[in-house]
Amino acid sequence: MRARGMKTLAALGVSLAMVFGGSAVANAAPQTWYYITGYSQTDCQRISNQYRGLGARIVTACHKRSYDQKWAFSYYWIN
């Protein structure tokens, strides 16, 4: 019985930590944008370099999407 109560309290503690601690982390995370450049890898690299020069942080480099064969990258703006 005592072990069961300890597990319940532990689960409650983890839940509260996720609710209160997780919300602060979620608010601090930058919003990530996804840019689809088209069918050219060269265009994708050119545009991602242009965004980087304007102050964006590239999250995922240029990659070819398997389902439509288009090139894309993701980024977020640095404050």
C-alpha positions in Angstrom: 0.0 0.0 0.0 2.8 2.4 0.9 4.6 1.7 -2.4 1.4 2.4 -4.3 1.0 5.8 -2.5 4.7 6.7 -3.3 4.1 5.9 -7.0 1.0 8.1 -7.1 2.9 11.0 -5.4 5.8 10.5 -7.8 3.5 10.5 -10.8 1.7 13.7 -9.5 5.1 15.4 -9.0 6.2 14.6 -12.6 2.9 15.8 -13.9 3.1 19.1 -12.1 6.7 19.6 -13.2 5.7 19.0 -16.8 2.7 21.4 -16.5 4.6 24.3 -14.8 8.1 23.7 -16.1 7.1 22.6 -19.6 5.1 25.7 -20.2 8.1 27.9 -19.6 10.2 25.9 -22.0 7.4 26.0 -24.6 7.1 29.8 -24.4 10.9 30.2 -24.7 11.2 28.0 -27.9 11.4 30.0 -31.1 8.8 29.5 -33.8 10.3 27.4 -36.6 9.3 28.1 -40.2 9.5 25.7 -43.2 10.4 27.0 -46.6 9.7 25.0 -49.8 12.0 26.3 -52.5 11.0 24.0 -55.4 12.8 21.4 -57.5 16.3 22.9 -57.5 19.0 22.1 -54.8 20.9 25.2 -56.0 17.9 27.5 -55.4 17.4 25.9 -51.9 21.0 26.6 -50.9 20.9 30.1 -52.3 17.7 31.0 -50.5 18.8 29.4 -47.2 22.1 31.3 -47.4 20.2 34.5 -48.0 18.0 33.9 -45.0 21.1 33.1 -42.9 22.6 36.4 -44.0 19.4 38.2 -42.9 19.7 36.8 -39.4 17.9 33.5 -39.5 19.2 30.3 -37.8 18.8 27.3 -40.1 17.4 24.3 -38.3 17.4 21.7 -41.0 19.6 22.2 -44.1 18.3 21.8 -47.6 16.7 18.4 -48.1 14.7 16.7 -50.8 11.3 15.6 -49.7 10.6 12.1 -50.8 6.8 12.5 -51.4 6.9 15.4 -53.9 10.6 15.7 -54.8 10.8 19.3 -53.7 13.7 20.9 -51.8 13.1 22.6 -48.5 14.7 23.9 -45.3 13.5 25.1 -41.9 14.6 28.1 -40.0 13.8 30.5 -37.2 14.7 34.2 -36.6 17.2 35.2 -34.0 16.1 38.0 -31.8 
